[in-house]
């Protein structure tokens, strides 16, 4: 029986039997502190409560099914990952061959959370490990990792203290699924990385799977093996369509039209989210969009006007007098204002305050924010009410409509937005929005973002961007490396070598930052190992608290210095190619505008 078949066929009783198997396999050999927890799981009542809670992990709301939570077994498709250049299918935790501490990185819409929920559900049914699933977005700003885990255990009806947690982790039978590190509070991430490293190093037997978007710091943990979620390849999009569309005939019709589509839409279907958006659109309009942004742009309208599939002609009642355009404009403003909160979850009072401000900005002071929120939650389901808190059904939804909000602003405001991003100390907060703006507002993205950034950094004119990169440009990139540092951090009596990334180009230069970050994190991870094993480096007081990244490389290895020059050269070429595209786009746009003056 495959893992998917196990997920589809196993009932609640099978889960209880499997968990008993895992508990009994380690009970006799466990410490007394661990037995305190295991005894509770041997109690039938406690066992049923735990199994009921873990069973909820497989029930989720999706964009394709927003009215109620659905079982993973009804729509899940196997995920593929890349590790050390090799692509492989992962159907259970045992498929990971590198070790027992795994980081899953993926971009928006690849299904990181669904993947972790699936793995957790499978481990529960197999009975080899005791699974715990936790969403890191729920960690409080000043809450320690250990306290968060203790609080999470309580949601599974298991009262646990630090000693019992430590002993459970050391049994080798506990597996933690920690979802969405990128959604943890920004101000806490650096601390959480260190706490995670300390926890994993202190508990070699604990099994962990963490998910995150790239470039959020957690990959610097030396204990974690990083796997990258793969995009959908070849005809894998068709498997997703077959799984999420109940009407098999309509599914085959859509697949056939995709194959015949001359606009290359097949190449856009690289994530389950994008396939889902296409399915939603196709059900409503029976047409295929041309660009990625079209998926998101039509989404609000599709969901706002969506009819109940079982009641032809029935449309959900609206609580405000706003028309479709006003609903959309207010939603864009609400996304932008909520983004400024730098949070992923919102209390009842906060989300209604944001909605009230958005309505006021759009001139709808007479409308009730409570009614507007109820419509967004109840009709579009782009905002989800999880009891006492609210969140967007997917982070990328908020990000697209923030970009759309900026796109629809006058030029003077858009220019200010780009300039502020360039100066920002945390430009990564708007990286996805920048990517969307490059697609939907390319002229202003290049004119107010890319070109000024290149000109300021390299001290060149727009015409210079057409020339072949010169050696002095390579020197400029060398200078950026020179300002990047490595830092020795003391934590719980141990020393860690941490990368300090200081990009000059803000959110406009993902290509350069990608080279820098990957190289920096790789060497920092190696540095963690060296600092833990070489006696001469154990005492952090014997070396500088911060050292030049470039100097560290050159002194560490002659080969590293040679490779570094190659990175300088490649980064320079990439940036100048970007500059050429930017200048051409702006010139062409301005020429076409002059034709109508």
ZAMARGU-4260 file (C-alpha; in steps of 0.2 Angstrom, whole numbers, plus 5000, padded with zeros to 4 digits):
<rodrens>
0) 5000/5000/5000 | 5007/5017/4995 | 5007/5032/5007 | 4993/5040/4998 | 4983/5025/4999
5) 4986/5023/5017 | 4981/5041/5020 | 4965/5038/5010 | 4960/5022/5018 | 4965/5023/5036
10) 4952/5028/5049 | 4953/5035/5067 | 4955/5018/5075 | 4970/5014/5063 | 4978/5030/5070
15) 4976/5025/5088 | 4983/5008/5085 | 4998/5015/5076 | 5001/5028/5090 | 5000/5014/5103
20) 5013/5004/5093 | 5025/5019/5094 | 5022/5022/5112 | 5025/5004/5117 | 5041/5002/5107
25) 5050/5015/5118 | 5041/5014/5135 | 5052/5002/5144 | 5068/5009/5138 | 5063/5027/5142
30) 5068/5038/5156 | 5056/5042/5170 | 5054/5059/5164 | 5049/5053/5147 | 5037/5040/5154
35) 5027/5053/5162 | 5022/5059/5145 | 5021/5041/5137 | 5009/5035/5152 | 4997/5048/5147
40) 4997/5042/5129 | 4994/5024/5136 | 4978/5030/5144 | 4964/5027/5132 | 4955/5044/5135
45) 4971/5054/5133 | 4975/5044/5118 | 4959/5048/5109 | 4961/5066/5113 | 4979/5066/5106
50) 4973/5057/5090 | 4958/5069/5088 | 4970/5084/5088 | 4983/5076/5076 | 4968/5071/5065
55) 4964/5090/5063 | 4981/5092/5054 | 4975/5084/5039 | 4959/5095/5038 | 4963/5112/5029
60) 4954/5126/5019 | 4961/5129/5002 | 4957/5141/4988 | 4949/5127/4979 | 4938/5123/4993
65) 4935/5138/5004 | 4918/5135/5012 | 4924/5121/5024 | 4940/5111/5029 | 4943/5096/5018
70) 4954/5081/5020 | 4971/5081/5013 | 4967/5063/5006 | 4955/5071/4994 | 4967/5082/4984
75) 4985/5079/4989 | 4998/5075/4975 | 5015/5069/4979 | 5029/5082/4981 | 5046/5082/4974
80) 5062/5090/4981 | 5079/5094/4976 | 5094/5089/4987 | 5112/5090/4981 | 5106/5092/4963
85) 5095/5077/4963 | 5076/5077/4961 | 5066/5064/4971 | 5048/5061/4976 | 5045/5061/4995
90) 5030/5051/5002 | 5036/5049/5020 | 5049/5055/5032 | 5060/5039/5028 | 5062/5045/5010
95) 5074/5059/5017 | 5091/5050/5016 | 5103/5064/5022 | 5098/5063/5041 | 5084/5066/5053
100) 5084/5085/5053 | 5076/5093/5038 | 5073/5110/5031 | 5061/5112/5017 | 5062/5128/5007
105) 5050/5133/4994 | 5043/5149/4986 | 5025/5155/4987 | 5012/5143/4982 | 5023/5127/4981
110) 5013/5119/4995 | 5025/5119/5009 | 5012/5119/5023 | 5002/5105/5014 | 5017/5095/5012
115) 5022/5096/5031 | 5004/5092/5035 | 5004/5077/5024 | 5020/5070/5031 | 5014/5072/5049
120) 4998/5063/5044 | 5008/5049/5037 | 5020/5047/5051 | 5005/5046/5063 | 4997/5032/5053
125) 5013/5022/5051 | 5016/5021/5070 | 5035/5022/5069 | 5036/5040/5077 | 5026/5051/5088
130) 5021/5067/5077 | 5018/5085/5083 | 5013/5098/5071 | 5015/5117/5075 | 5014/5133/5065
135) 5028/5145/5069 | 5017/5160/5064 | 5009/5157/5081 | 5025/5159/5091 | 5024/5175/5102
140) 5037/5189/5099 | 5047/5186/5115 | 5042/5168/5117 | 5057/5155/5118 | 5057/5140/5106
145) 5056/5128/5121 | 5041/5137/5129 | 5032/5137/5112 | 5035/5119/5110 | 5028/5116/5128
150) 5013/5126/5124 | 5010/5116/5108 | 5011/5100/5117 | 4997/5107/5128 | 4986/5109/5113
155) 4988/5090/5111 | 4982/5088/5129 | 4999/5084/5135 | 5006/5094/5150 | 5024/5094/5148
160) 5039/5104/5156 | 5056/5107/5149 | 5064/5091/5157 | 5050/5080/5150 | 5052/5089/5133
165) 5071/5086/5133 | 5069/5067/5138 | 5055/5065/5125 | 5066/5072/5111 | 5080/5061/5116
170) 5069/5045/5114 | 5072/5046/5095 | 5053/5043/5093 | 5048/5061/5093 | 5046/5070/5076
175) 5042/5089/5076 | 5034/5097/5060 | 5037/5115/5062 | 5028/5125/5048 | 5033/5142/5041
180) 5048/5149/5049 | 5047/5164/5037 | 5030/5168/5046 | 5038/5169/5063 | 5039/5187/5070
185) 5053/5196/5061 | 5061/5203/5076 | 5062/5186/5084 | 5070/5176/5069 | 5088/5179/5073
190) 5085/5173/5091 | 5075/5158/5085 | 5088/5152/5073 | 5101/5152/5088 | 5088/5143/5099
195) 5084/5131/5086 | 5102/5127/5083 | 5105/5124/5102 | 5090/5113/5103 | 5095/5102/5089
200) 5113/5101/5094 | 5107/5096/5112 | 5095/5083/5106 | 5104/5073/5092 | 5090/5060/5092
205) 5075/5071/5089 | 5067/5071/5072 | 5063/5088/5064 | 5055/5094/5048 | 5054/5113/5046
210) 5047/5123/5031 | 5051/5141/5026 | 5053/5152/5011 | 5071/5155/5006 | 5082/5169/5013
215) 5074/5169/5031 | 5090/5164/5041 | 5085/5147/5046 | 5096/5138/5033 | 5111/5145/5043
220) 5107/5131/5056 | 5122/5119/5053 | 5111/5104/5060 | 5098/5106/5046 | 5100/5098/5029
225) 5091/5109/5016 | 5079/5102/5003 | 5071/5113/4990 | 5053/5110/4985 | 5053/5107/4966
230) 5042/5116/4954 | 5029/5105/4944 | 5038/5098/4929 | 5032/5091/4912 | 5014/5086/4914
235) 5013/5085/4933 | 5001/5100/4933 | 4988/5088/4925 | 4989/5077/4941 | 4985/5092/4952
240) 4970/5096/4941 | 4963/5078/4941 | 4965/5078/4960 | 4956/5095/4964 | 4942/5095/4951
245) 4927/5084/4956 | 4921/5085/4938 | 4932/5072/4928 | 4925/5078/4911 | 4928/5096/4915
250) 4946/5092/4921 | 4950/5083/4905 | 4943/5097/4895 | 4954/5110/4904 | 4970/5099/4902
255) 4966/5097/4884 | 4965/5116/4882 | 4981/5119/4891 | 4990/5107/4879 | 4983/5117/4864
260) 4986/5134/4872 | 4998/5144/4861 | 5002/5157/4874 | 5013/5145/4884 | 5002/5144/4899
265) 5008/5127/4902 | 5025/5135/4907 | 5016/5145/4920 | 5009/5131/4929 | 5024/5128/4940
270) 5016/5127/4958 | 5000/5119/4965 | 4993/5136/4969 | 4994/5142/4951 | 4985/5127/4945
275) 4972/5130/4958 | 4970/5148/4953 | 4968/5142/4935 | 4955/5129/4940 | 4945/5143/4949
280) 4946/5154/4934 | 4941/5141/4922 | 4926/5135/4932 | 4920/5153/4931 | 4925/5160/4914
285) 4930/5144/4904 | 4945/5154/4898 | 4964/5153/4901 | 4974/5168/4906 | 4991/5173/4898
290) 5002/5179/4913 | 5005/5175/4931 | 4998/5191/4937 | 4982/5187/4928 | 4979/5173/4940
295) 4979/5184/4955 | 4971/5199/4947 | 4956/5189/4942 | 4955/5180/4958 | 4946/5193/4969
300) 4932/5195/4955 | 4930/5177/4953 | 4928/5173/4971 | 4917/5189/4974 | 4905/5184/4961
305) 4906/5165/4963 | 4889/5156/4963 | 4885/5142/4974 | 4888/5126/4964 | 4873/5117/4970
310) 4861/5131/4968 | 4861/5139/4950 | 4859/5157/4950 | 4861/5159/4968 | 4873/5173/4974
315) 4879/5176/4992 | 4871/5191/5000 | 4882/5206/5003 | 4882/5216/5019 | 4888/5232/5012
320) 4882/5244/4997 | 4899/5243/4989 | 4900/5238/4971 | 4913/5226/4965 | 4926/5239/4961
325) 4925/5247/4978 | 4926/5230/4986 | 4942/5227/4977 | 4950/5244/4980 | 4946/5243/4998
330) 4953/5225/4999 | 4970/5232/4991 | 4971/5246/5004 | 4967/5233/5018 | 4981/5222/5011
335) 4993/5236/5011 | 4989/5243/5028 | 4990/5225/5036 | 5007/5222/5028 | 5013/5238/5037
340) 5008/5229/5053 | 5022/5216/5049 | 5012/5202/5056 | 5003/5186/5049 | 4989/5185/5061
345) 4977/5199/5067 | 4966/5200/5082 | 4947/5205/5079 | 4950/5223/5084 | 4966/5225/5074
350) 4958/5218/5057 | 4943/5229/5060 | 4953/5244/5063 | 4963/5240/5047 | 4947/5238/5037
355) 4940/5254/5045 | 4955/5264/5039 | 4954/5256/5022 | 4936/5261/5020 | 4940/5278/5025
360) 4954/5280/5013 | 4943/5275/4999 | 4929/5287/5004 | 4917/5274/5011 | 4916/5281/5029
365) 4898/5277/5030 | 4901/5258/5028 | 4903/5247/5043 | 4920/5238/5044 | 4912/5223/5053
370) 4900/5220/5038 | 4915/5222/5026 | 4926/5209/5035 | 4911/5197/5036 | 4909/5199/5017
375) 4928/5196/5013 | 4928/5181/5025 | 4911/5174/5020 | 4911/5177/5001 | 4929/5178/4995
380) 4937/5168/5009 | 4953/5177/5005 | 4953/5181/5023 | 4951/5167/5035 | 4944/5168/5053
385) 4953/5155/5064 | 4942/5158/5080 | 4949/5174/5088 | 4961/5178/5074 | 4961/5182/5056
390) 4974/5178/5042 | 4975/5178/5023 | 4971/5161/5016 | 4988/5162/5007 | 5003/5175/5010
395) 5004/5178/4991 | 4986/5184/4990 | 4991/5198/5002 | 5007/5201/4993 | 4999/5203/4975
400) 4986/5215/4981 | 4998/5226/4990 | 5007/5227/4973 | 4991/5231/4964 | 4988/5245/4977
405) 5005/5253/4973 | 5002/5251/4954 | 4986/5261/4956 | 4994/5275/4965 | 4999/5291/4957
410) 5017/5292/4951 | 5023/5303/4965 | 5017/5290/4978 | 5024/5275/4968 | 5041/5284/4966
415) 5042/5287/4985 | 5037/5269/4988 | 5052/5263/4978 | 5064/5275/4985 | 5059/5270/5003
420) 5061/5252/4999 | 5079/5256/4992 | 5083/5264/5009 | 5075/5251/5020 | 5085/5241/5032
425) 5073/5226/5029 | 5069/5227/5011 | 5065/5208/5011 | 5048/5211/5018 | 5043/5217/5001
430) 5052/5205/4990 | 5037/5196/4983 | 5028/5213/4980 | 5043/5219/4970 | 5042/5203/4959
435) 5024/5207/4956 | 5027/5225/4952 | 5040/5220/4940 | 5026/5211/4930 | 5011/5223/4932
440) 5020/5240/4934 | 5037/5237/4925 | 5040/5254/4919 | 5040/5262/4936 | 5049/5247/4943
445) 5063/5250/4932 | 5063/5269/4931 | 5061/5272/4950 | 5069/5256/4957 | 5082/5246/4946
450) 5090/5261/4936 | 5093/5272/4951 | 5099/5258/4962 | 5112/5253/4948 | 5117/5271/4945
455) 5120/5275/4963 | 5129/5259/4967 | 5141/5260/4952 | 5142/5278/4949 | 5137/5276/4931
460) 5124/5284/4919 | 5110/5275/4910 | 5121/5274/4894 | 5135/5265/4903 | 5123/5251/4907
465) 5124/5247/4888 | 5143/5244/4889 | 5152/5228/4893 | 5155/5227/4912 | 5172/5234/4917
470) 5185/5229/4930 | 5180/5244/4941 | 5163/5237/4942 | 5169/5221/4948 | 5179/5231/4961
475) 5162/5239/4966 | 5155/5221/4970 | 5171/5217/4979 | 5168/5232/4990 | 5151/5225/4994
480) 5158/5209/5000 | 5171/5219/5010 | 5157/5227/5020 | 5149/5210/5023 | 5154/5202/5040
485) 5154/5186/5050 | 5150/5188/5068 | 5154/5177/5083 | 5138/5175/5094 | 5138/5167/5111
490) 5123/5158/5116 | 5120/5146/5131 | 5138/5144/5133 | 5142/5140/5115 | 5149/5150/5101
495) 5141/5151/5083 | 5148/5159/5068 | 5134/5169/5060 | 5132/5178/5043 | 5128/5196/5044
500) 5121/5201/5027 | 5121/5219/5022 | 5115/5221/5004 | 5116/5238/4996 | 5103/5236/4983
505) 5087/5232/4994 | 5073/5222/4986 | 5078/5227/4968 | 5093/5215/4967 | 5087/5197/4970
510) 5100/5190/4958 | 5115/5198/4967 | 5108/5195/4985 | 5105/5177/4980 | 5123/5174/4976
515) 5129/5183/4992 | 5117/5174/5003 | 5120/5157/4997 | 5138/5158/4998 | 5138/5167/5015
520) 5126/5154/5023 | 5137/5140/5016 | 5153/5146/5023 | 5144/5151/5040 | 5138/5133/5042
525) 5156/5127/5039 | 5162/5140/5051 | 5149/5133/5065 | 5157/5116/5063 | 5175/5123/5064
530) 5171/5133/5079 | 5164/5119/5089 | 5178/5107/5085 | 5194/5117/5085 | 5201/5121/5102
535) 5210/5137/5096 | 5193/5144/5090 | 5182/5140/5105 | 5186/5155/5115 | 5177/5169/5105
540) 5186/5182/5115 | 5202/5177/5106 | 5195/5183/5090 | 5186/5199/5084 | 5167/5199/5087
545) 5165/5203/5069 | 5177/5199/5054 | 5177/5204/5036 | 5168/5190/5026 | 5181/5193/5011
550) 5196/5193/5023 | 5189/5177/5031 | 5188/5168/5014 | 5205/5174/5008 | 5213/5168/5024
555) 5204/5152/5025 | 5208/5145/5008 | 5217/5151/4993 | 5204/5142/4982 | 5190/5151/4990
560) 5198/5167/4985 | 5199/5161/4967 | 5180/5156/4967 | 5176/5173/4975 | 5182/5182/4959
565) 5171/5171/4948 | 5156/5176/4959 | 5161/5194/4957 | 5162/5193/4939 | 5145/5183/4937
570) 5136/5195/4948 | 5142/5210/4938 | 5137/5202/4921 | 5119/5198/4929 | 5117/5215/4935
575) 5122/5224/4919 | 5110/5213/4909 | 5096/5218/4921 | 5102/5236/4918 | 5101/5235/4899
580) 5083/5227/4900 | 5078/5242/4912 | 5084/5256/4901 | 5076/5248/4885 | 5060/5246/4894
585) 5059/5264/4901 | 5065/5271/4884 | 5052/5261/4874 | 5038/5266/4886 | 5042/5284/4885
590) 5043/5284/4866 | 5026/5276/4865 | 5019/5289/4877 | 5026/5304/4867 | 5016/5298/4851
595) 5000/5303/4860 | 5006/5320/4866
</rodrens>
